[in-house]
């Protein structure tokens, strides 16, 4: 009986503890800086991606595992690169910004129409390698479910990064 409880505990930790997370796999360390890039918009609502980006940023700012780079720091970094804030950046430029500003990882994402609903996808990319380390995705059946989908993506990102439950 004790052995079964120990095995169940180990399995639980492997699934939701630090093992198998970006912190557990040494992709990130506690308190590393993460840059959240503007999400791509594949909808007809021109403000939706900015809203989703801000909401994901807020979700990640609640994390005790990592720190989210402030928008002011991002804008300053863009200025040093000779770019204005609000400039849409392809992933190589986001990676360059993250390298210049000391972010160990960056998050890129998109919001797309999916029939009558929406799909939100966020990817955590390791700055040093440019390799995708984690993907989180959620769908919303309609506009009313968008907040819940953003929260779900945020929870998946935080859990995948290594947020302690």
C-alpha positions in Angstrom: 0.0 0.0 0.0 2.8 2.4 0.9 4.6 1.6 -2.3 1.5 2.4 -4.3 1.2 5.8 -2.5 4.8 6.6 -3.2 4.5 5.7 -6.9 1.3 7.8 -7.1 3.1 10.7 -5.5 6.1 10.4 -7.9 3.8 10.2 -10.9 1.9 13.3 -9.7 5.1 15.3 -9.2 6.4 14.3 -12.6 3.2 15.5 -14.2 2.6 18.8 -12.3 5.7 19.4 -10.2 9.0 20.9 -11.3 10.1 17.8 -13.2 9.1 18.2 -16.9 8.8 21.9 -16.7 11.1 24.6 -18.2 12.6 25.3 -14.8 12.9 21.6 -14.0 14.6 21.1 -17.4 17.0 24.0 -16.9 15.6 26.0 -19.8 14.7 28.7 -17.3 15.7 29.4 -13.7 13.5 31.0 -11.0 13.2 34.8 -11.4 14.5 34.7 -15.0 13.1 37.5 -17.2 10.6 36.5 -19.9 9.6 38.8 -22.7 6.0 38.7 -24.0 5.9 39.7 -27.6 2.8 41.2 -29.3 0.5 38.3 -30.5 -0.3 38.0 -34.2 -3.9 38.8 -35.2 -5.6 36.5 -37.6 -9.1 38.0 -37.0 -11.1 40.9 -38.4 -11.0 42.7 -35.0 -7.9 44.9 -35.2 -7.6 45.3 -31.4 -8.1 41.7 -30.3 -4.4 40.6 -30.5 -3.3 43.6 -28.4 -6.0 42.8 -25.8 -5.0 39.1 -25.7 -1.3 40.0 -25.4 -2.0 42.3 -22.5 -4.1 39.7 -20.8 -1.4 37.0 -21.2 1.2 39.5 -19.8 -1.0 40.1 -16.8 -1.5 36.3 -16.3 2.3 35.8 -16.3 3.0 38.7 -14.1 1.2 36.8 -11.3 3.8 34.1 -11.5 6.3 33.6 -8.7 8.6 31.5 -10.9 9.6 34.1 -13.5 9.5 37.9 -14.1 7.9 39.4 -17.1 9.8 42.2 -18.8 8.0 45.5 -18.5 6.6 47.2 -21.5 8.8 50.2 -20.7 11.9 48.0 -20.8 10.7 46.5 -24.1 10.1 49.9 -25.6 13.5 51.1 -24.5 15.1 48.0 -26.1 13.2 48.7 -29.3 14.5 52.2 -29.3 18.1 51.0 -28.9 17.4 48.8 -31.9 16.2 51.8 -33.9 12.6 50.6 -33.9 9.4 52.3 -32.5 7.2 50.5 -30.0 4.1 49.2 -31.8 6.3 47.9 -34.5 5.3 44.3 -35.4 8.4 42.1 -35.1 9.1 38.8 -36.8 10.4 36.1 -34.4 14.1 36.7 -35.2 13.7 40.3 -34.2 11.9 39.3 -31.0 14.7 36.9 -30.2 17.3 39.7 -30.8 15.4 42.0 -28.5 15.2 39.3 -25.8 19.0 38.7 -26.2 19.8 42.4 -25.9 17.6 42.9 -22.9 18.6 39.7 -21.0 15.4 37.7 -21.3 16.1 34.0 -21.1 12.9 33.2 -23.0 10.3 35.0 -25.0 6.6 34.3 -25.7 5.1 34.7 -29.2 1.5 33.8 -30.0 -1.5 34.4 -32.1 -5.2 34.6 -32.0 -7.2 33.1 -34.9 -10.8 32.6 -35.9 -11.9 29.0 -35.6 -15.4 28.8 -37.2 -17.6 31.0 -35.0 -15.0 30.9 -32.2 -11.4 31.7 -31.5 -8.1 29.9 -30.9 -5.3 31.3 -28.8 -1.9 29.8 -29.1 1.2 30.9 -27.2 4.7 29.5 -27.6 7.6 29.9 -25.2 10.9 30.1 -27.1 14.4 29.8 -25.4 16.3 32.9 -26.3 19.7 31.2 -26.5 18.7 28.5 -29.0 15.6 29.9 -30.6 14.0 26.5 -30.0 10.4 26.2 -29.0 10.2 25.0 -25.4 6.5 25.0 -24.6 3.2 25.5 -26.4 -0.1 26.4 -24.8 -3.4 26.5 -26.7 -7.0 27.1 -25.9 -10.2 27.7 -27.8 -13.2 29.9 -27.1 -16.6 29.0 -28.7 -17.4 32.7 -29.0 -16.4 36.2 -27.8 -17.9 35.6 -24.3 -15.5 32.7 -23.7 -12.3 34.6 -24.7 -11.4 35.6 -21.2 -11.6 32.0 -20.0 -9.5 30.9 -22.9 -6.8 33.5 -22.1 -6.8 32.4 -18.5 -6.4 28.8 -19.6 -3.4 29.6 -21.8 -1.9 31.6 -18.9 -2.4 28.7 -16.5 -0.8 26.3 -19.0 2.2 28.6 -19.5 2.7 29.1 -15.8 2.4 25.4 -15.1 4.7 24.5 -18.0 7.3 27.1 -16.9 7.3 25.6 -13.4 5.0 27.6 -11.3 4.5 25.8 -8.0 0.9 24.7 -7.5 
